[in-house]
């Protein structure tokens, strides 16, 4: 497990976090977990119209709990993970840093920083 690491990708909305996470996971031969892909596959087809914040957050939290369990198991196998879960707040990043620490896994934070005029 000493070689495993959770790579926490953060930055503003539209900064290119998912693109960065894809490139990083390929470079490191790490598993990538992107919350948008999980939500799109599992929940968006059944989402209420209009989208409701509480409905969305409940499902994001479920996905994150499942992802946390999977990446902890991967770390036991020596496999690193790239986490593209938004991480727009320090609290959110700290939550996953704490989960990693409890599992004995190192973390590395990657901040995708682009000028405001380049955000999509």
Order of alpha helices (4+ residues) and beta strands (2+ residues): beta-alpha-beta-alpha-alpha-beta-alpha-beta
